[in-house]
Amino acid sequence: MNRASERAGPTSALRSLAHCAMPASPQAAGALRHFARAVARRWRLADHFDEALSVIVTELVTNVVLHSGSPWVSTVISVRGNALTVEVMDGGCWKHRATRRKEPLDANVRCGRGLRLVEYYATRIVTQRMEKGSVVLAEIALHGEAPEVRDAAEAIEPRPL
């Protein structure tokens, strides 16, 4: 039996939930991505779930670190019905940006496409912002086809300003 068939889909181990919280520092995205991948392995999820969790957690946590001003970030991974759910929470005060940031340092940086990547992997996204803090919930369908890698690359191509 090869590794791919062992990780064909969700198992009965998915009856739990996983939670990790830490300071919202530059190291948080990598640490919480590692946490999400460990959950995917522990729950014996197929490789495409591992990839989806990794991308979603990385992008949402990076947004918290860069834009919320929160001292902490928390990630919860669970199963709700037929969906694998990722929730990223913070205690910051988000400021709405009417237009895309245009600073000289941004000219050659491939950034600003993180939420499009999350939209690509998630079947549903819900954002809830409060006066102090926010929760972004992203669901990944447990059944269905894995997204093609080629399509993921197309999802992040820059759009004209």
C-alpha positions as CSV (number, residue, x, y, z in Angstrom):
1,M,0.0,0.0,0.0
2,N,1.5,3.4,-1.0
3,R,1.3,6.6,1.0
4,A,-1.2,8.2,-1.3
5,S,-3.8,5.4,-0.7
6,E,-3.2,5.5,3.0
7,R,-4.2,9.2,2.9
8,A,-7.1,8.9,0.5
9,G,-9.5,11.0,2.5
10,P,-10.8,11.9,6.0
11,T,-11.0,9.2,8.5
12,S,-12.8,8.6,11.8
13,A,-9.9,10.5,13.5
14,L,-11.6,13.7,12.2
15,R,-14.0,13.7,15.1
16,S,-11.8,16.2,16.9
17,L,-10.7,19.7,16.7
18,A,-7.3,21.2,16.8
19,H,-6.4,24.7,18.2
20,C,-3.2,26.7,18.4
21,A,-2.7,30.3,19.6
22,M,0.5,32.3,19.6
23,P,1.9,35.9,19.5
24,A,1.2,37.6,16.2
25,S,4.8,37.8,15.2
26,P,6.6,37.3,11.8
27,Q,7.2,33.7,12.8
28,A,3.5,33.0,13.4
29,A,2.6,32.2,9.7
30,G,5.3,29.5,9.5
31,A,4.6,28.0,12.9
32,L,0.8,27.8,12.3
33,R,1.4,26.4,8.8
34,H,3.5,23.7,10.4
35,F,0.7,23.1,12.9
36,A,-1.9,22.8,10.1
37,R,0.3,20.3,8.2
38,A,0.7,18.3,11.4
39,V,-3.0,18.2,11.9
40,A,-3.5,17.0,8.2
41,R,-1.0,14.2,8.8
42,R,-2.4,13.2,12.2
43,W,-5.9,13.1,10.7
44,R,-4.6,11.2,7.6
45,L,-6.0,13.7,5.2
46,A,-5.3,13.4,1.5
47,D,-2.4,15.5,0.2
48,H,-4.7,18.1,-1.4
49,F,-6.2,18.9,2.0
50,D,-2.7,19.3,3.4
51,E,-1.9,21.8,0.6
52,A,-5.2,23.7,1.1
53,L,-4.8,23.9,4.9
54,S,-1.3,25.1,4.5
55,V,-2.1,27.9,2.0
56,I,-5.2,29.1,3.8
57,V,-3.5,29.2,7.2
58,T,-0.4,30.9,5.8
59,E,-2.3,33.6,4.0
60,L,-4.9,34.4,6.8
61,V,-2.2,34.4,9.5
62,T,0.0,36.6,7.4
63,N,-2.8,39.1,7.0
64,V,-3.3,39.2,10.8
65,V,0.4,39.8,11.4
66,L,0.7,42.5,8.7
67,H,-2.6,44.3,9.0
68,S,-4.5,43.8,12.3
69,G,-2.2,45.1,15.0
70,S,-3.3,42.2,17.1
71,P,-0.9,40.9,19.8
72,W,-2.0,37.3,19.2
73,V,-3.4,35.0,16.5
74,S,-5.3,31.8,16.9
75,T,-6.1,29.0,14.5
76,V,-8.8,26.3,14.9
77,I,-9.2,23.4,12.5
78,S,-12.3,21.2,12.8
79,V,-14.9,19.3,10.8
80,R,-18.4,20.7,10.4
81,G,-20.7,18.5,8.4
82,N,-19.0,17.8,5.0
83,A,-16.4,20.5,5.4
84,L,-13.0,20.9,6.9
85,T,-13.1,24.3,8.6
86,V,-10.2,26.7,9.4
87,E,-10.8,29.6,11.6
88,V,-8.2,32.3,12.1
89,M,-8.9,34.8,14.9
90,D,-7.2,37.9,16.2
91,G,-7.7,40.7,18.7
92,G,-6.7,43.6,16.5
93,C,-8.3,46.7,14.9
94,W,-8.4,46.3,11.2
95,K,-8.4,49.5,9.1
96,H,-10.3,49.4,5.8
97,R,-8.1,50.2,2.8
98,A,-10.1,51.7,-0.1
99,T,-7.4,51.2,-2.6
100,R,-4.5,48.8,-3.0
101,R,-1.3,49.9,-1.2
102,K,1.0,51.5,-3.7
103,E,4.4,52.1,-2.1
104,P,7.8,52.0,-3.8
105,L,8.8,48.9,-1.9
106,D,5.7,47.1,-3.3
107,A,6.6,47.7,-7.0
108,N,8.3,44.3,-7.6
109,V,6.7,42.3,-4.8
110,R,4.2,39.6,-5.6
111,C,1.9,40.3,-2.7
112,G,-1.7,41.2,-2.3
113,R,-3.0,37.9,-3.8
114,G,-3.4,36.0,-0.6
115,L,-7.1,36.2,-0.3
116,R,-7.5,35.1,-3.9
117,L,-5.5,32.0,-3.0
118,V,-7.8,31.4,0.0
119,E,-10.8,31.8,-2.3
120,Y,-9.3,29.3,-4.7
121,Y,-9.0,26.5,-2.0
122,A,-12.0,27.3,0.1
123,T,-15.6,26.5,-0.9
124,R,-16.9,29.1,1.5
125,I,-15.3,32.1,3.4
126,V,-17.0,34.1,6.1
127,T,-15.3,37.2,7.7
128,Q,-16.6,38.7,10.9
129,R,-15.0,41.9,12.1
130,M,-15.7,43.3,15.5
131,E,-14.6,46.5,17.2
132,K,-11.7,44.5,18.7
133,G,-10.7,41.5,16.6
134,S,-11.9,39.4,13.7
135,V,-12.6,35.8,12.7
136,V,-12.1,34.5,9.2
137,L,-13.7,31.1,8.6
138,A,-12.7,29.1,5.5
139,E,-14.3,25.8,4.6
140,I,-12.8,23.2,2.4
141,A,-15.2,20.6,1.0
142,L,-14.3,17.1,2.2
143,H,-15.7,15.5,-0.9
144,G,-14.9,16.3,-4.5
145,E,-11.9,16.8,-6.7
146,A,-8.6,18.3,-5.7
147,P,-7.9,21.7,-7.4
148,E,-5.4,21.4,-10.2
149,V,-2.0,23.0,-9.6
150,R,-2.2,24.8,-12.9
151,D,-5.4,26.5,-11.9
152,A,-3.9,27.7,-8.6
153,A,-1.1,29.5,-10.5
154,E,-3.7,31.2,-12.6
155,A,-5.6,32.2,-9.5
156,I,-2.7,34.4,-8.3
157,E,-1.8,36.1,-11.6
158,P,-1.7,39.8,-11.1
159,R,-4.7,41.8,-12.2
160,P,-4.4,45.2,-13.9
161,L,-4.7,48.1,-11.4
